[in-house]
Amino acid sequence: MTSSAKKIARLAEKSKTRGPRGVRLRGGSVFPTVIIVVLALGAALIAYSRQTLEDRTAADITNTDYYMSFGVFVCDDWIALPDTAVLSDLAEVQEGASLVSGKPGVVEWQPQVLSGQRRARLSAVLDLYSIKLTNDSVTFPASINDGATLTESTEACDGKGATLFVDTWDVEGTDPSRKTSIANLDAVRLNNDGLAVALVFAPDGTEVDQPPAASEVALLVNSGE
């Protein structure tokens, strides 16, 4: 056997008896230590934030109170509204909406409650007054406007004619300009704090101001009550 062949044979024999070499990471234990420190700091920050941030439960959000002003304008003037719910056969008062005692036309409502009932709409307010509304007629209970039923016609309002519509103002929103709805009036959405809503039965072209109770609502909203 040549010397070269002998060397190859010896190397082969050594490779059979030599144990496998472990894989070593460069940098030793520095990298694992950094990971442990980062995880420990993260856990500490989470614990601190839980202790220092205000704990807002679902109940806190649900019990948020909003205010809105509501008025009914007939022909040429606002009609008087009560400050307590009108209970009659027409009434279907929903949890989450109520009239503010001593402040006629001011409605307090809880957006989460009404939304949960799919009633964050004008119908929830009309129920408080027992006002029955369609697209072309409005019926009042006996305690409001003498229980009259008003229907769109050319003879209404002393022959001047009248139509039924709803004006809304998002007073505290980014666009507080008047919005007018002429159909599905009881489905007009209630969406923000400080809304002003007017149910109008008047001649075409009539433009009304915000309901008289709007100033009361502004005070309530701005005072944070």
C-alpha positions as CSV (number, residue, x, y, z in Angstrom):
1,M,0.0,0.0,0.0
2,T,1.4,3.4,-0.9
3,S,2.0,6.1,1.7
4,S,-0.9,8.1,0.2
5,A,-3.3,5.2,0.5
6,K,-2.2,4.7,4.1
7,K,-2.9,8.3,5.0
8,I,-6.4,8.1,3.5
9,A,-7.1,4.9,5.4
10,R,-6.0,6.5,8.7
11,L,-8.2,9.6,8.2
12,A,-11.2,7.4,7.4
13,E,-10.6,5.3,10.6
14,K,-10.4,8.5,12.7
15,S,-13.6,9.9,11.2
16,K,-15.5,6.8,12.4
17,T,-14.4,7.1,16.0
18,R,-14.6,10.9,16.4
19,G,-17.9,12.2,18.0
20,P,-20.0,14.9,16.2
21,R,-19.0,18.4,16.9
22,G,-21.6,20.6,18.5
23,V,-22.8,23.7,16.7
24,R,-21.6,26.8,18.6
25,L,-23.3,30.2,18.3
26,R,-21.0,33.1,18.0
27,G,-21.4,35.7,20.7
28,G,-21.9,33.2,23.5
29,S,-24.7,34.0,26.0
30,V,-25.2,37.7,25.0
31,F,-28.1,37.2,22.6
32,P,-30.2,35.0,24.9
33,T,-29.6,37.5,27.7
34,V,-30.9,40.4,25.6
35,I,-34.0,38.5,24.7
36,I,-34.8,37.8,28.4
37,V,-34.3,41.4,29.3
38,V,-36.6,42.6,26.5
39,L,-39.3,40.2,27.6
40,A,-39.0,41.3,31.2
41,L,-39.3,45.0,30.3
42,G,-42.4,44.3,28.1
43,A,-44.1,42.5,30.9
44,A,-43.4,45.3,33.3
45,L,-44.7,48.0,30.9
46,I,-48.0,46.0,30.4
47,A,-48.5,45.7,34.1
48,Y,-47.8,49.4,34.7
49,S,-50.2,50.5,31.9
50,R,-53.0,48.3,33.3
51,Q,-52.6,50.0,36.7
52,T,-52.4,53.6,35.4
53,L,-54.9,53.7,32.6
54,E,-58.6,54.4,33.4
55,D,-60.6,51.2,33.5
56,R,-63.5,51.9,31.1
57,T,-66.0,49.0,31.2
58,A,-68.8,48.2,28.8
59,A,-71.2,49.6,31.4
60,D,-69.4,53.0,31.3
61,I,-69.8,53.3,27.6
62,T,-73.4,52.1,27.6
63,N,-74.3,54.7,30.3
64,T,-73.0,57.6,28.3
65,D,-75.7,60.3,28.1
66,Y,-76.5,62.4,25.1
67,Y,-78.9,65.3,24.8
68,M,-80.9,66.6,21.9
69,S,-83.5,69.3,21.4
70,F,-86.8,68.4,19.7
71,G,-89.6,70.7,18.5
72,V,-92.8,70.5,16.5
73,F,-93.6,73.4,14.1
74,V,-97.1,73.6,12.8
75,C,-98.0,76.1,10.0
76,D,-96.4,79.2,11.5
77,D,-95.4,78.5,15.1
78,W,-93.9,76.0,17.6
79,I,-96.5,74.0,19.6
80,A,-96.2,73.4,23.3
81,L,-94.6,70.1,24.4
82,P,-94.7,68.4,27.8
83,D,-91.6,67.6,29.8
84,T,-92.7,64.2,30.9
85,A,-93.5,61.2,28.7
86,V,-97.1,61.0,27.4
87,L,-98.5,57.6,28.2
88,S,-101.2,56.4,25.9
89,D,-102.2,53.6,23.6
90,L,-99.7,55.0,21.1
91,A,-96.8,55.1,23.5
92,E,-94.0,52.5,23.2
93,V,-91.4,54.1,25.4
94,Q,-88.0,52.5,24.9
95,E,-85.3,52.1,27.5
96,G,-82.5,54.5,26.8
97,A,-84.6,57.6,26.0
98,S,-86.4,60.0,28.4
99,L,-87.6,63.6,28.6
100,V,-85.8,66.0,30.9
101,S,-88.1,67.3,33.7
102,G,-88.5,71.0,33.7
103,K,-87.0,71.4,30.2
104,P,-89.7,71.0,27.6
105,G,-88.3,69.7,24.3
106,V,-85.0,68.4,25.8
107,V,-84.5,64.6,25.3
108,E,-81.8,62.6,27.1
109,W,-80.8,59.4,25.4
110,Q,-78.2,56.7,25.6
111,P,-76.7,55.9,22.2
112,Q,-75.5,52.4,23.0
113,V,-78.8,51.3,24.5
114,L,-80.9,52.6,21.6
115,S,-78.5,51.3,19.0
116,G,-78.7,47.9,20.7
117,Q,-82.4,48.0,20.3
118,R,-82.1,49.2,16.7
119,R,-84.0,52.3,17.9
120,A,-81.3,55.1,17.7
121,R,-83.8,56.8,15.4
122,L,-86.4,59.6,15.7
123,S,-89.1,57.0,16.4
124,A,-87.7,56.6,19.9
125,V,-88.3,60.3,20.6
126,L,-91.8,60.3,19.0
127,D,-92.7,57.4,21.2
128,L,-92.0,59.6,24.3
129,Y,-94.6,62.1,23.1
130,S,-97.0,59.4,21.7
131,I,-96.8,61.1,18.3
132,K,-97.9,58.9,15.4
133,L,-96.1,59.7,12.2
134,T,-96.3,58.6,8.5
135,N,-94.8,60.2,5.4
136,D,-97.8,62.5,4.9
137,S,-99.6,62.8,8.2
138,V,-99.0,63.3,11.9
139,T,-101.3,62.4,14.8
140,F,-100.9,63.9,18.3
141,P,-102.2,62.6,21.6
142,A,-105.0,64.6,23.3
143,S,-102.4,66.5,25.5
144,I,-100.5,67.8,22.5
145,N,-102.0,70.2,19.9
146,D,-105.5,69.1,21.0
147,G,-105.0,65.6,19.6
148,A,-105.2,66.8,16.0
149,T,-104.3,64.7,13.0
150,L,-102.6,66.8,10.3
151,T,-102.5,65.5,6.7
152,E,-100.6,67.0,3.8
153,S,-103.0,68.9,1.5
154,T,-103.4,72.2,-0.4
155,E,-106.1,73.3,2.1
156,A,-103.9,73.0,5.2
157,C,-102.5,76.0,7.1
158,D,-105.5,78.3,6.2
159,G,-105.3,77.4,2.5
160,K,-101.5,77.9,2.2
161,G,-101.0,74.2,1.9
162,A,-98.6,72.2,4.0
163,T,-96.1,69.3,3.7
164,L,-94.4,67.2,6.4
165,F,-90.7,67.0,6.8
166,V,-87.9,66.8,9.4
167,D,-85.0,69.2,9.8
168,T,-81.9,68.2,11.7
169,W,-78.8,70.1,12.8
170,D,-75.7,68.3,14.1
171,V,-74.9,71.2,16.3
172,E,-71.7,69.8,17.8
173,G,-70.5,68.0,14.6
174,T,-68.2,69.1,11.8
175,D,-71.2,70.1,9.6
176,P,-73.9,71.8,11.7
177,S,-75.9,72.9,8.6
178,R,-79.6,72.0,8.2
179,K,-80.4,68.6,6.8
180,T,-84.0,68.0,5.5
181,S,-85.7,64.6,5.3
182,I,-89.0,64.2,3.4
183,A,-89.5,60.4,3.6
184,N,-89.2,57.7,6.3
185,L,-89.4,60.5,8.8
186,D,-89.5,58.3,11.9
187,A,-86.3,56.5,10.8
188,V,-84.2,59.7,10.8
189,R,-81.1,58.6,12.6
190,L,-79.9,60.0,16.0
191,N,-76.1,59.9,15.9
192,N,-74.4,62.6,18.0
193,D,-74.6,64.6,21.2
194,G,-76.3,68.0,20.9
195,L,-78.6,67.3,17.9
196,A,-81.4,69.6,17.1
197,V,-84.5,68.1,15.5
198,A,-87.6,69.8,14.2
199,L,-90.7,68.0,13.0
200,V,-92.3,70.5,10.6
201,F,-95.8,70.7,9.1
202,A,-95.8,73.9,7.0
203,P,-96.1,75.3,3.5
204,D,-93.5,74.4,1.0
205,G,-90.4,76.6,1.3
206,T,-90.8,77.2,5.0
207,E,-87.4,77.4,6.8
208,V,-87.5,77.1,10.6
209,D,-84.8,77.8,13.2
210,Q,-83.6,75.2,15.6
211,P,-86.2,74.2,18.2
212,P,-86.5,76.6,21.2
213,A,-84.9,74.0,23.5
214,A,-81.7,74.1,21.5
215,S,-80.2,76.7,23.9
216,E,-80.9,74.4,26.9
217,V,-79.2,71.5,25.2
218,A,-76.2,73.6,24.4
219,L,-75.8,74.4,28.1
220,L,-76.1,70.7,29.1
221,V,-73.6,69.5,26.5
222,N,-71.1,72.2,27.2
223,S,-71.3,71.8,31.0
224,G,-70.7,68.0,30.6
225,E,-73.8,67.1,32.7
